[in-house]
Amino acid sequence: MADFDQELDASGLNCPLPILRAKKALTGMESGKVLHIIATDPGSVKDFEAFAKQTGNELMESKEEGGKFHFLIQKA
């Protein structure tokens, strides 16, 4: 997994909470910084793809590992 600047553990949270938390975390970050999100909601895969498109932030990585979903989003 690539380097990241901040981590957000949204395990156990259901949609739309992981997205809302990620949005809040990204707001406080500088452009170009990378946020690593950990989620357990399978719906979060499509949610983060849509979120990246809508916000213009780049979804650098999306993968599942041991029942958890990992996302790397770079702030635009």
Secondary structure, 3 states (H helix, E strand, C coil): CCCCCEEEEECCCCCCHHHHHHHHHHHCCCCCCEEEEEECCCCHHHHHHHHHHHHCCEEEEEEEECCEEEEEEECC
